[in-house]
Amino acid sequence: MADPEFILLGDALWLDFANTAPFLPHRHDHLPDHAAYVRWNRALKLSAESDVDIDRVRRLRDQLLEMAQYLDAGRTPSSALTQAIKTNGRGGAASARAAKRTIKQAQGKIASGAKQIGVA
């Protein structure tokens, strides 16, 4: 059953995280405070850090949303953006490598979809 509070597509965790942002005029911030962050983690059956800096969490989320917008437009995210994500994300080099693989997979899916509809 889907969680009514959050958009959980289940395809990519980073996209579910980015979808908590108020990226459309009629959308509200789904992570306005630490309690909401904990609820989001529970909805995904993840554990939330009790001392997490919610401002840092939202900064990372905004950067991931920006990356999603680059990919949706068929563009490669800037190196400054990917570096910022590496810096703000937890887990250092391993997270950066995983994000890079996810970006490549997303780019492949976007290119394949564009080809299928005759855009590429």
C-alpha positions in Angstrom: 0.0 0.0 0.0 1.4 3.4 -0.9 2.1 5.9 1.8 -0.3 8.9 1.3 2.2 11.4 2.8 5.0 10.6 0.3 5.4 9.8 -3.4 7.2 6.5 -3.3 7.8 5.1 -6.8 10.2 2.4 -5.6 12.3 2.5 -8.7 15.2 4.6 -7.3 15.6 5.6 -3.7 17.3 8.9 -4.7 14.3 9.9 -6.8 11.8 9.0 -4.0 14.0 11.3 -1.8 14.0 14.1 -4.5 10.2 13.8 -4.7 9.9 15.1 -1.2 10.9 18.6 -2.4 8.3 21.3 -3.3 9.4 21.3 -7.0 6.0 22.3 -8.4 4.0 25.4 -7.4 1.2 23.3 -5.8 3.5 21.0 -3.9 4.6 21.5 -0.3 7.8 20.4 1.3 7.3 16.8 2.5 10.4 17.1 4.8 9.7 20.3 6.7 11.3 19.0 9.9 13.2 16.1 11.5 9.9 14.3 12.4 8.9 14.2 8.7 12.3 12.9 7.8 11.9 10.1 10.3 8.4 9.3 8.9 9.8 9.2 5.3 12.5 6.8 6.4 10.0 4.6 8.2 7.8 4.6 5.0 10.7 3.2 3.2 11.7 0.8 6.0 15.0 2.7 6.5 16.5 3.8 9.8 16.9 7.6 10.4 19.7 9.1 12.3 18.5 10.8 15.4 21.0 13.7 15.2 20.7 14.4 11.4 21.0 18.0 10.3 17.7 18.5 8.5 19.1 21.5 6.6 21.9 19.4 5.2 19.3 16.7 4.3 17.3 19.2 2.4 20.4 20.6 0.7 21.3 17.2 -0.6 17.7 16.6 -1.6 17.7 19.8 -3.6 20.9 18.8 -5.3 19.5 15.4 -6.2 16.3 17.1 -7.6 18.5 19.4 -9.7 20.4 16.3 -11.0 17.0 14.7 -11.9 16.0 17.8 -13.8 19.3 17.6 -15.8 18.7 14.0 -16.6 15.1 14.6 -17.5 16.2 17.3 -20.0 18.7 14.8 -21.5 21.7 16.8 -20.2 24.7 15.6 -18.2 24.8 17.1 -14.7 27.6 19.6 -14.1 30.7 18.4 -12.4 30.1 21.1 -9.7 26.7 19.5 -9.0 28.0 16.0 -8.8 30.9 17.2 -6.5 28.4 18.9 -4.3 26.3 15.7 -4.0 29.5 13.8 -3.2 30.3 16.3 -0.5 26.9 16.6 1.1 25.9 12.9 0.7 26.9 10.4 3.4 29.2 7.6 2.6 31.9 9.3 0.6 33.4 7.5 -2.4 31.1 4.5 -2.3 28.0 6.8 -2.4 29.6 8.7 -5.3 30.2 5.6 -7.3 26.7 4.4 -6.7 25.3 7.7 -7.7 27.4 7.7 -10.9 26.0 4.2 -11.7 22.5 5.4 -11.1 23.1 8.4 -13.3 24.4 6.2 -16.1 21.4 3.9 -15.8 19.0 6.8 -15.8 20.6 8.3 -18.8 20.3 5.0 -20.6 16.6 4.7 -19.7 16.0 8.3 -20.9 17.8 7.7 -24.2 16.0 4.4 -24.7 12.6 6.1 -24.0 13.5 9.0 -26.3 14.4 6.5 -29.1 11.1 4.6 -28.6 9.0 7.8 -29.0 11.1 9.0 -31.9 12.7 12.0 -30.1 16.3 10.9 -30.3 
